[in-house]
């Protein structure tokens, strides 16, 4: 990097960081200024601005606030009190934002439930958050009913758009109840006694083992997400954000929404992403920014040319997971003026921002700001799956270019606090102690990265068994636990395998099967028991599974074999075809590798 270009990059970084820090500076852990207060302040400043357009409804800030107030009063009418939890499971719509913002107005925390979940995984999510009431819609309520027997305690379901014939004592329609509730803003005393340390939301994240974990999002963290991106994106009341990411994830629901909602801008909200309609919709709605995950960008690059793909008014795309091989074509083909890639996790305290747009980097920390920011890379032994420690028992920091685990120092302030999960034991597993000095505490991100001499960070891979597919983290332990009950399955090992041209890793399982196993029966079970993103794409049928001396499966060897027919031991099947899974031939394998066949 030349001196002049280096200075320019430093200035861009500092300018972006200054905007961000300015917005989060007012947040204090013991303050009683909460998420609802931030929202109401914007409503009072921009009451008549368009707040949200979900394709069916267009609401001004005044109207969105009124709807949120109705949800707040409905919650209190049901006897919900400060500190209690209500679950929210519905697809993207204006009511989604109004509901959780409204609940926060009266101190009720909201558990944001993934709409892909069903059965026992969904029941687990409801149980660990302690939610006795579920607010849902006509598309999701049946999933809640299927999960009900596994929750372990009574739950009451409230449904938008429920038909009269579907009403029951434990399932009621919600539309008329919300409409008849008061639209007057609840007094701030309704949330008296709460501070930024208290829980605003639960957002679910898959770790390296087990079922989804409920990351506890206190008001401080929710406000930090929203206010940070309101500053980092330099959004104004004239901006129009295009959001087709699910609102139950932090990237769409807090990062994206907060970027404009706290500045008086508009949210163009769509239920889901569609590569075919994306550019016409962006152009028609005069979007100026949009929030992405990496897979979305790859889908757009792989889509056929669209005559409107360069007719947009976008000034910025921001998000995470944009792969280095996709970035150049994505930016040049679609003429995106600026890309803001960032790194962070729902529950983590370490974040990075790529303010100057260096392609492929997930963020940067200039050397002169190193001591002001809390993220470090420590040497990691992939074979032993643990941090490397020196003779003194302390961890060792990586040199430039060396791959290590990213960790974030835990401090008692807004930017560096670690609020953990609903499960305290799961929280403790994410804390690393005695890292650089005795008694210090660091959050383990579970991500392997490297940093170059100019301070840029590059994502390498996830530690352990979790892999990412279709924008979701997949826990192999959860898949294994589920598929062990499948008909004809004696043993199962799950893992992710890389596929050329695809972001993340495709799910694969190696099975030991019994005589009654059939591909069709297995496929039927998979489709019923697992959400779409967690269903194995490839299946290998083996006669035996090799283990280590400590009786652990040699999963790394299975990953190395991948989905190549003839590699390892046993035939490989790919999801699809009349029998649910079809035997993978050498020709079909080559078609996947070349990109001729797309998964």
C-alpha positions as CSV (number, residue, x, y, z in Angstrom):
1,X,0.0,0.0,0.0
2,X,1.5,3.4,-1.0
3,X,1.8,6.2,1.4
4,X,-0.9,8.4,-0.2
5,X,-3.4,5.6,-0.7
6,X,-2.7,4.4,2.8
7,X,-3.5,7.8,4.2
8,X,-6.7,8.0,2.2
9,X,-7.8,4.6,3.5
10,X,-7.0,5.6,7.1
11,X,-9.1,8.7,6.7
12,X,-12.1,6.8,5.3
13,X,-11.8,4.3,8.1
14,X,-11.5,7.0,10.8
15,X,-14.5,8.9,9.3
16,X,-16.7,5.8,9.4
17,X,-15.6,4.8,12.9
18,X,-16.3,8.3,14.1
19,X,-19.8,8.2,12.8
20,X,-20.4,4.9,14.4
21,X,-19.0,5.8,17.8
22,X,-20.9,9.1,17.9
23,X,-24.2,7.2,17.6
24,X,-23.4,4.6,20.3
25,X,-21.7,6.9,22.8
26,X,-24.9,7.9,24.6
27,X,-25.7,4.2,25.5
28,X,-24.9,3.5,29.1
29,X,-25.5,0.1,30.7
30,X,-27.3,1.5,33.8
31,X,-29.4,4.0,31.9
32,X,-33.2,3.7,31.6
33,X,-33.1,5.0,28.0
34,X,-34.1,1.9,26.1
35,X,-34.9,0.7,22.6
36,X,-38.4,2.1,22.7
37,X,-37.1,5.5,23.6
38,X,-34.9,5.6,20.6
39,X,-37.8,4.6,18.4
40,X,-40.2,7.2,19.9
41,X,-37.6,9.9,19.6
42,X,-37.5,9.3,15.8
43,X,-41.3,9.1,15.6
44,X,-41.6,12.5,17.2
45,X,-39.0,14.0,14.8
46,X,-40.3,12.4,11.6
47,X,-44.0,11.5,12.2
48,X,-45.1,11.8,8.6
49,X,-42.2,10.2,6.9
50,X,-42.7,6.8,5.4
51,X,-41.4,4.2,7.9
52,X,-42.2,0.9,6.2
53,X,-43.6,-0.5,3.0
54,X,-44.0,-4.3,3.1
55,X,-45.8,-4.7,-0.2
56,X,-49.2,-4.8,1.4
57,X,-49.1,-1.8,3.8
58,X,-47.4,1.5,3.8
59,X,-47.1,3.0,7.3
60,X,-45.7,6.4,8.3
61,X,-43.7,6.7,11.5
62,X,-46.8,7.9,13.3
63,X,-48.8,5.0,12.1
64,X,-46.1,2.4,12.9
65,X,-45.9,3.9,16.4
66,X,-49.7,3.6,16.8
67,X,-49.6,0.0,15.7
68,X,-46.7,-0.7,18.1
69,X,-48.8,0.9,20.9
70,X,-51.7,-1.4,20.2
71,X,-49.4,-4.4,20.5
72,X,-48.1,-3.0,23.8
73,X,-51.6,-2.5,25.2
74,X,-52.7,-5.9,24.0
75,X,-49.7,-7.5,25.8
76,X,-50.6,-5.7,29.1
77,X,-54.2,-6.7,28.7
78,X,-53.1,-10.4,28.6
79,X,-51.3,-9.9,31.9
80,X,-47.8,-9.9,30.5
81,X,-45.4,-8.0,32.8
82,X,-42.0,-6.5,32.7
83,X,-39.3,-9.1,32.3
84,X,-41.6,-11.8,30.8
85,X,-41.0,-13.3,27.4
86,X,-43.3,-13.6,24.4
87,X,-42.3,-15.5,21.2
88,X,-42.8,-14.0,17.8
89,X,-42.9,-16.3,14.7
90,X,-44.0,-14.8,11.5
91,X,-42.8,-13.8,8.1
92,X,-41.5,-10.3,7.2
93,X,-44.3,-7.8,7.5
94,X,-45.0,-4.4,9.2
95,X,-46.6,-6.2,12.1
96,X,-43.3,-7.9,12.9
97,X,-41.5,-4.7,13.8
98,X,-44.6,-3.2,15.4
99,X,-45.0,-6.2,17.6
100,X,-41.5,-6.5,19.2
101,X,-41.1,-2.7,19.4
102,X,-44.5,-2.5,21.1
103,X,-43.7,-5.3,23.5
104,X,-40.5,-3.4,24.4
105,X,-42.6,-0.4,25.3
106,X,-44.0,-2.3,28.3
107,X,-40.8,-4.1,29.2
108,X,-41.8,-7.5,27.7
109,X,-38.9,-9.3,26.0
110,X,-39.5,-11.0,22.6
111,X,-38.0,-14.2,21.4
112,X,-37.6,-14.0,17.6
113,X,-38.3,-17.5,16.2
114,X,-36.8,-18.8,12.9
115,X,-39.7,-19.5,10.5
116,X,-38.0,-22.5,9.1
117,X,-38.3,-24.4,12.4
118,X,-40.8,-27.1,13.2
119,X,-41.5,-29.9,15.6
120,X,-38.9,-30.5,18.4
121,X,-36.4,-27.9,17.3
122,X,-39.1,-25.3,17.5
123,X,-40.3,-26.6,20.8
124,X,-36.8,-26.3,22.2
125,X,-36.6,-22.7,21.1
126,X,-39.9,-21.9,22.8
127,X,-38.9,-23.7,26.0
128,X,-35.5,-22.2,26.5
129,X,-36.8,-18.7,26.2
130,X,-39.5,-19.4,28.7
131,X,-42.3,-18.1,26.4
132,X,-45.8,-19.1,27.3
133,X,-47.4,-17.0,24.5
134,X,-46.6,-17.1,20.8
135,X,-47.6,-14.4,18.3
136,X,-47.7,-15.8,14.8
137,X,-49.5,-15.6,11.5
138,X,-51.5,-17.8,9.1
139,X,-48.4,-19.3,7.5
140,X,-46.7,-20.3,10.7
141,X,-49.2,-21.3,13.3
142,X,-49.4,-24.9,12.1
143,X,-45.7,-25.3,12.9
144,X,-46.4,-24.0,16.4
145,X,-49.2,-26.6,16.9
146,X,-46.9,-29.4,15.8
147,X,-44.3,-28.3,18.3
148,X,-46.8,-27.9,21.2
149,X,-46.7,-31.5,22.4
150,X,-42.9,-31.2,22.9
151,X,-42.7,-27.9,24.8
152,X,-43.4,-29.4,28.2
153,X,-45.8,-26.7,29.4
154,X,-49.0,-25.0,28.2
155,X,-48.5,-22.3,25.5
156,X,-51.1,-20.0,24.1
157,X,-51.0,-19.1,20.4
158,X,-52.2,-15.8,18.9
159,X,-52.6,-15.8,15.2
160,X,-52.9,-12.9,12.6
161,X,-55.3,-14.0,9.9
162,X,-56.7,-17.1,11.7
163,X,-59.9,-18.4,10.2
164,X,-62.9,-18.8,12.5
165,X,-62.9,-22.6,11.9
166,X,-59.3,-22.9,13.2
167,X,-60.0,-21.1,16.5
168,X,-59.6,-23.2,19.7
169,X,-59.1,-22.6,23.4
170,X,-55.3,-22.7,23.0
171,X,-55.3,-20.8,19.7
172,X,-57.0,-17.5,19.1
173,X,-57.2,-14.9,16.4
174,X,-55.2,-11.7,17.0
175,X,-56.4,-9.2,14.4
176,X,-59.5,-7.8,16.1
177,X,-57.8,-7.8,19.5
178,X,-54.9,-5.6,18.2
179,X,-57.2,-3.3,16.3
180,X,-59.4,-2.7,19.3
181,X,-56.4,-1.9,21.6
182,X,-55.5,1.7,22.3
183,X,-53.1,3.5,19.9
184,X,-52.1,5.9,22.7
185,X,-48.4,5.6,23.6
186,X,-47.9,3.8,26.9
187,X,-46.4,5.9,29.6
188,X,-42.7,5.3,30.2
189,X,-43.5,4.1,33.7
190,X,-44.7,0.9,32.1
191,X,-41.0,-0.1,31.8
192,X,-39.9,1.6,35.0
193,X,-37.0,-0.2,36.7
194,X,-35.5,-1.6,33.5
195,X,-32.1,-0.6,32.3
196,X,-29.9,-1.3,29.3
197,X,-28.7,-4.5,31.0
198,X,-32.2,-6.0,30.8
199,X,-33.3,-8.3,28.0
200,X,-35.0,-6.8,24.9
201,X,-34.8,-9.8,22.6
202,X,-33.7,-13.4,22.2
203,X,-32.2,-14.2,18.8
204,X,-31.3,-17.8,18.1
205,X,-27.9,-19.0,16.9
206,X,-26.6,-22.4,16.2
207,X,-23.3,-23.2,18.0
208,X,-20.9,-26.1,17.4
209,X,-23.1,-28.6,19.3
210,X,-26.7,-29.2,20.2
211,X,-29.9,-27.4,19.3
212,X,-30.2,-23.7,18.7
213,X,-29.1,-21.4,21.5
214,X,-31.0,-18.3,22.5
215,X,-28.6,-15.4,22.5
216,X,-29.8,-12.9,25.1
217,X,-29.9,-9.4,23.5
218,X,-30.2,-6.7,26.2
219,X,-31.4,-3.3,25.3
220,X,-27.8,-2.1,25.2
221,X,-26.9,-4.6,22.5
222,X,-30.1,-4.0,20.4
223,X,-29.5,-0.3,20.6
224,X,-25.8,-0.7,19.7
225,X,-26.7,-2.8,16.6
226,X,-29.2,-0.3,15.4
227,X,-27.4,2.9,16.3
228,X,-24.0,1.7,15.1
229,X,-25.4,1.1,11.5
230,X,-27.4,4.3,11.6
231,X,-24.0,5.9,11.9
232,X,-21.8,3.6,9.8
233,X,-24.0,3.7,6.7
234,X,-24.3,7.5,6.9
235,X,-28.1,7.1,6.3
236,X,-30.5,10.1,6.3
237,X,-34.2,10.6,6.3
238,X,-34.0,10.5,2.5
239,X,-32.7,6.9,2.3
240,X,-34.8,3.9,1.4
241,X,-33.5,0.6,2.6
242,X,-34.4,-2.6,0.6
243,X,-34.5,-5.5,3.0
244,X,-35.4,-9.1,2.0
245,X,-33.5,-10.8,4.8
246,X,-35.6,-12.4,7.6
247,X,-36.3,-10.1,10.5
248,X,-35.6,-12.9,13.0
249,X,-31.9,-12.6,12.3
250,X,-29.8,-9.7,13.6
251,X,-28.4,-8.7,10.2
252,X,-31.9,-8.0,8.7
253,X,-33.9,-7.3,11.9
254,X,-31.5,-5.0,13.8
255,X,-28.5,-4.0,11.5
256,X,-30.6,-3.4,8.4
257,X,-33.7,-2.0,10.1
258,X,-31.7,0.2,12.4
259,X,-29.7,1.8,9.6
260,X,-32.7,3.8,8.4
261,X,-35.3,3.5,11.2
262,X,-33.3,5.6,13.5
263,X,-32.7,8.3,10.9
264,X,-36.2,8.8,9.6
265,X,-35.7,6.8,6.4
266,X,-38.0,4.2,4.8
267,X,-37.8,0.4,5.0
268,X,-38.8,-1.4,1.8
269,X,-39.5,-4.8,3.4
270,X,-40.0,-8.0,1.4
271,X,-41.1,-11.4,2.6
272,X,-38.2,-13.2,1.0
273,X,-35.4,-12.8,-1.6
274,X,-36.1,-13.4,-5.3
275,X,-33.2,-13.2,-7.7
276,X,-35.7,-12.6,-10.6
277,X,-37.6,-9.8,-9.1
278,X,-34.8,-8.2,-7.0
279,X,-33.7,-5.5,-9.5
280,X,-37.1,-4.5,-10.8
281,X,-38.3,-4.2,-7.2
282,X,-35.2,-2.2,-6.1
283,X,-35.6,0.2,-9.1
284,X,-39.4,0.6,-8.8
285,X,-39.1,1.4,-5.1
286,X,-36.2,3.8,-5.6
287,X,-34.1,2.1,-3.0
288,X,-30.8,3.8,-2.1
289,X,-29.3,1.1,0.2
290,X,-29.8,-2.6,0.8
291,X,-28.6,-5.1,3.4
292,X,-27.2,-8.4,2.3
293,X,-25.8,-11.7,3.3
294,X,-23.1,-13.2,1.1
295,X,-25.4,-15.9,-0.5
296,X,-27.8,-13.2,-1.7
297,X,-25.0,-11.5,-3.6
298,X,-23.9,-14.8,-5.1
299,X,-27.4,-15.6,-6.3
300,X,-27.6,-12.3,-8.0
301,X,-24.2,-12.8,-9.8
302,X,-25.3,-16.2,-11.0
303,X,-28.7,-15.0,-12.2
304,X,-29.2,-14.2,-15.9
305,X,-28.8,-10.6,-16.9
306,X,-31.7,-8.3,-16.0
307,X,-32.3,-5.1,-18.0
308,X,-32.8,-3.2,-14.8
309,X,-29.8,-4.4,-12.9
310,X,-27.9,-1.2,-13.5
311,X,-30.9,1.2,-13.6
312,X,-31.1,1.5,-9.8
313,X,-30.3,4.5,-7.5
314,X,-28.4,2.4,-4.9
315,X,-25.5,4.2,-3.2
316,X,-24.6,1.5,-0.7
317,X,-24.8,-2.2,-0.1
318,X,-23.9,-3.4,3.4
319,X,-23.8,-6.8,5.1
320,X,-21.6,-9.7,5.9
321,X,-20.4,-12.9,4.2
322,X,-19.6,-11.4,0.7
323,X,-17.0,-13.9,-0.6
324,X,-13.8,-12.6,-2.2
325,X,-14.5,-14.5,-5.4
326,X,-17.9,-12.9,-5.7
327,X,-17.2,-9.3,-4.6
328,X,-15.5,-8.0,-7.8
329,X,-18.1,-9.2,-10.2
330,X,-21.0,-8.2,-7.9
331,X,-19.7,-4.7,-7.5
332,X,-18.8,-4.1,-11.2
333,X,-21.7,-5.9,-12.9
334,X,-24.3,-4.1,-10.9
335,X,-22.5,-0.8,-10.5
336,X,-22.7,-0.7,-6.7
337,X,-20.9,2.6,-5.7
338,X,-20.0,1.4,-2.2
339,X,-19.9,-1.8,-0.3
340,X,-19.7,-1.9,3.5
341,X,-18.7,-5.4,4.7
342,X,-18.7,-6.0,8.4
343,X,-18.1,-8.9,10.8
344,X,-19.9,-9.7,14.0
345,X,-22.0,-12.3,15.6
346,X,-25.4,-12.1,17.3
347,X,-24.1,-12.8,20.7
348,X,-20.5,-11.7,20.3
349,X,-18.6,-8.6,21.5
350,X,-16.1,-8.4,18.7
351,X,-16.8,-6.6,15.5
352,X,-15.0,-5.4,12.4
353,X,-15.8,-2.9,9.6
354,X,-14.4,-2.6,6.2
355,X,-15.1,1.1,5.7
356,X,-12.8,1.6,2.8
357,X,-14.2,-1.2,0.6
358,X,-11.1,-3.4,0.2
359,X,-12.4,-6.4,-1.7
360,X,-12.3,-9.6,0.2
361,X,-11.6,-8.2,3.6
362,X,-14.2,-8.5,6.4
363,X,-12.8,-5.5,8.3
364,X,-9.7,-3.6,9.3
365,X,-8.0,-2.2,12.4
366,X,-5.3,0.3,11.6
367,X,-2.2,-0.1,13.7
368,X,-2.7,3.2,15.4
369,X,-6.1,2.1,16.7
370,X,-5.1,-1.4,17.8
371,X,-5.2,-0.7,21.5
372,X,-8.6,1.0,21.3
373,X,-10.4,-2.0,19.8
374,X,-10.8,-5.4,21.5
375,X,-10.4,-8.0,18.8
376,X,-7.3,-10.2,18.6
377,X,-6.3,-13.4,16.8
378,X,-4.8,-16.2,18.9
379,X,-2.9,-19.3,17.6
380,X,-5.2,-22.3,17.2
381,X,-4.5,-26.0,16.8
382,X,-7.0,-27.3,14.3
383,X,-6.2,-30.9,14.9
384,X,-6.6,-30.6,18.7
385,X,-9.4,-28.1,18.3
386,X,-8.0,-25.8,21.0
387,X,-6.1,-22.5,21.5
388,X,-2.3,-22.9,21.6
389,X,-0.7,-21.8,24.9
390,X,2.9,-21.1,25.6
391,X,5.1,-22.4,28.5
392,X,3.6,-19.7,30.7
393,X,0.1,-21.0,30.1
394,X,-1.0,-17.9,28.2
395,X,-2.3,-17.8,24.6
396,X,-0.1,-16.7,21.8
397,X,-1.1,-13.9,19.4
398,X,-0.9,-14.6,15.7
399,X,1.6,-12.9,13.5
400,X,0.5,-11.2,10.2
401,X,-0.6,-13.8,7.8
402,X,-1.0,-16.5,10.4
403,X,-4.5,-18.1,10.8
404,X,-5.9,-18.1,14.3
405,X,-9.2,-17.8,16.3
406,X,-10.7,-14.4,16.7
407,X,-11.4,-13.4,20.3
408,X,-12.9,-10.3,21.9
409,X,-11.9,-9.0,25.3
410,X,-14.8,-8.8,27.7
411,X,-15.1,-5.5,29.5
412,X,-17.9,-3.9,31.6
413,X,-19.0,-1.4,29.0
414,X,-21.5,-1.2,26.2
415,X,-19.1,-2.1,23.3
416,X,-17.3,-5.0,25.0
417,X,-19.9,-6.6,27.2
418,X,-20.8,-10.3,26.7
419,X,-24.5,-10.9,27.6
420,X,-24.4,-14.6,26.7
421,X,-27.3,-17.0,26.2
422,X,-30.4,-18.0,28.0
423,X,-28.4,-21.2,29.0
424,X,-25.6,-20.1,31.4
425,X,-23.6,-23.2,30.8
426,X,-23.5,-22.4,27.1
427,X,-22.4,-18.9,27.9
428,X,-19.4,-20.2,29.9
429,X,-18.2,-22.3,27.1
430,X,-17.7,-19.2,25.0
431,X,-15.4,-17.5,27.5
432,X,-11.7,-18.0,27.3
433,X,-9.6,-17.0,30.4
434,X,-6.0,-16.3,31.0
435,X,-5.4,-15.3,27.4
436,X,-2.8,-12.5,27.5
437,X,-2.6,-12.0,31.3
438,X,-3.9,-13.8,34.3
439,X,-7.6,-13.3,35.0
440,X,-8.5,-11.7,31.7
441,X,-11.7,-12.9,30.0
442,X,-12.2,-13.1,26.2
443,X,-15.2,-14.1,24.0
444,X,-14.5,-17.0,21.7
445,X,-15.9,-16.2,18.2
446,X,-15.3,-19.8,16.9
447,X,-14.1,-18.2,13.7
448,X,-10.6,-18.7,12.1
449,X,-9.2,-15.5,10.5
450,X,-5.9,-14.0,9.4
451,X,-4.8,-10.4,9.4
452,X,-2.3,-8.8,6.9
453,X,0.3,-6.2,7.7
454,X,-2.1,-3.3,6.7
455,X,-4.6,-4.4,9.4
456,X,-7.2,-6.1,7.1
457,X,-8.9,-9.2,8.4
458,X,-9.9,-12.1,6.2
459,X,-12.3,-14.9,7.2
460,X,-11.0,-18.4,6.8
461,X,-13.5,-20.9,8.4
462,X,-15.6,-21.9,11.3
463,X,-14.0,-23.9,14.1
464,X,-15.6,-27.2,15.0
465,X,-18.6,-28.9,13.4
466,X,-20.9,-26.0,12.6
467,X,-21.0,-25.0,9.0
468,X,-23.0,-22.3,7.1
469,X,-25.4,-23.1,4.3
470,X,-28.1,-21.0,2.6
471,X,-27.4,-18.2,5.1
472,X,-28.0,-20.4,8.2
473,X,-25.6,-22.0,10.7
474,X,-26.1,-25.8,10.7
475,X,-25.2,-27.7,13.9
476,X,-24.0,-31.2,12.9
477,X,-24.8,-32.4,16.4
478,X,-28.4,-31.4,15.9
479,X,-28.6,-33.1,12.5
480,X,-27.0,-36.3,13.9
481,X,-29.4,-36.4,16.9
482,X,-32.4,-36.0,14.6
483,X,-31.3,-38.4,11.9
484,X,-30.3,-41.1,14.3
485,X,-34.1,-41.7,14.6
486,X,-34.6,-42.1,10.9
487,X,-36.0,-45.4,9.6
488,X,-33.2,-47.9,8.8
489,X,-30.4,-45.7,10.1
490,X,-28.0,-47.4,12.6
491,X,-25.3,-44.7,12.8
492,X,-24.9,-41.2,11.4
493,X,-22.1,-38.7,11.1
494,X,-22.9,-35.2,9.7
495,X,-20.6,-32.6,8.4
496,X,-20.3,-29.9,5.7
497,X,-18.4,-30.2,2.4
498,X,-17.3,-27.4,0.1
499,X,-18.9,-27.2,-3.3
500,X,-17.3,-25.1,-6.1
501,X,-19.2,-21.9,-6.8
502,X,-21.3,-22.1,-3.6
503,X,-21.0,-20.1,-0.4
504,X,-20.7,-22.0,2.8
505,X,-20.7,-25.8,2.8
506,X,-23.4,-28.3,1.7
507,X,-24.6,-30.7,4.4
508,X,-23.5,-34.3,4.0
509,X,-24.0,-37.4,6.2
510,X,-22.3,-40.8,6.2
511,X,-24.7,-43.5,7.3
512,X,-24.5,-47.0,8.5
513,X,-27.9,-48.5,7.5
514,X,-30.0,-51.5,8.2
515,X,-31.8,-53.8,5.8
516,X,-35.1,-51.7,5.9
517,X,-33.3,-48.4,4.8
518,X,-34.6,-46.8,1.6
519,X,-33.6,-43.5,0.0
520,X,-37.2,-42.5,-0.3
521,X,-38.0,-43.3,3.3
522,X,-34.9,-41.4,4.4
523,X,-35.8,-38.4,2.2
524,X,-39.4,-38.3,3.6
525,X,-38.1,-38.3,7.2
526,X,-35.5,-35.6,6.4
527,X,-38.1,-33.3,4.9
528,X,-40.3,-33.7,7.9
529,X,-37.7,-33.5,10.7
530,X,-35.3,-30.8,9.6
531,X,-35.6,-27.3,8.3
532,X,-34.6,-26.9,4.6
533,X,-31.1,-25.4,5.2
534,X,-30.2,-28.4,7.5
535,X,-31.3,-31.2,5.2
536,X,-28.3,-33.2,3.9
537,X,-27.5,-32.5,0.3
538,X,-25.3,-35.6,0.0
539,X,-25.5,-39.0,1.6
540,X,-22.7,-41.6,1.7
541,X,-23.7,-45.2,2.6
542,X,-20.7,-46.9,4.4
543,X,-20.2,-50.4,5.8
544,X,-18.2,-49.1,8.8
545,X,-17.1,-45.9,10.4
546,X,-13.5,-45.4,11.5
547,X,-12.8,-43.8,14.9
548,X,-9.9,-42.4,16.7
549,X,-8.3,-43.9,19.8
550,X,-10.7,-41.9,21.9
551,X,-13.7,-43.3,19.9
552,X,-14.3,-40.1,18.0
553,X,-15.4,-40.4,14.4
554,X,-12.7,-39.4,11.9
555,X,-14.8,-36.6,10.6
556,X,-11.9,-34.7,9.0
557,X,-11.3,-37.8,6.7
558,X,-14.9,-37.8,5.7
559,X,-14.8,-34.1,4.9
560,X,-11.6,-34.7,2.8
561,X,-13.4,-37.5,0.9
562,X,-16.2,-35.0,0.2
563,X,-19.0,-36.1,-2.2
564,X,-16.7,-37.7,-4.8
565,X,-18.1,-41.1,-5.9
566,X,-15.6,-43.8,-5.1
567,X,-13.8,-41.8,-2.5
568,X,-13.9,-43.3,0.9
569,X,-16.1,-46.3,1.4
570,X,-19.6,-46.5,0.0
571,X,-21.9,-45.0,-2.7
572,X,-22.8,-41.3,-2.7
573,X,-26.4,-40.1,-3.1
574,X,-27.5,-36.5,-3.9
575,X,-30.8,-35.0,-2.8
576,X,-33.4,-34.9,-5.6
577,X,-35.1,-37.3,-8.0
578,X,-38.1,-39.5,-7.8
579,X,-36.7,-41.5,-4.8
580,X,-35.8,-38.4,-2.8
581,X,-32.0,-39.2,-3.1
582,X,-30.4,-40.3,-6.3
583,X,-27.2,-42.2,-6.7
584,X,-24.4,-39.8,-7.8
585,X,-22.6,-40.9,-10.9
586,X,-19.2,-39.7,-12.0
587,X,-20.8,-37.7,-14.8
588,X,-23.3,-36.0,-12.4
589,X,-20.4,-35.3,-10.0
590,X,-18.5,-33.5,-12.7
591,X,-21.6,-31.5,-13.6
592,X,-21.8,-30.2,-10.0
593,X,-18.1,-29.4,-10.0
594,X,-18.3,-27.5,-13.3
595,X,-21.4,-25.6,-12.2
596,X,-23.5,-27.2,-15.0
597,X,-25.7,-28.6,-12.2
598,X,-26.6,-26.2,-9.5
599,X,-27.6,-27.2,-6.0
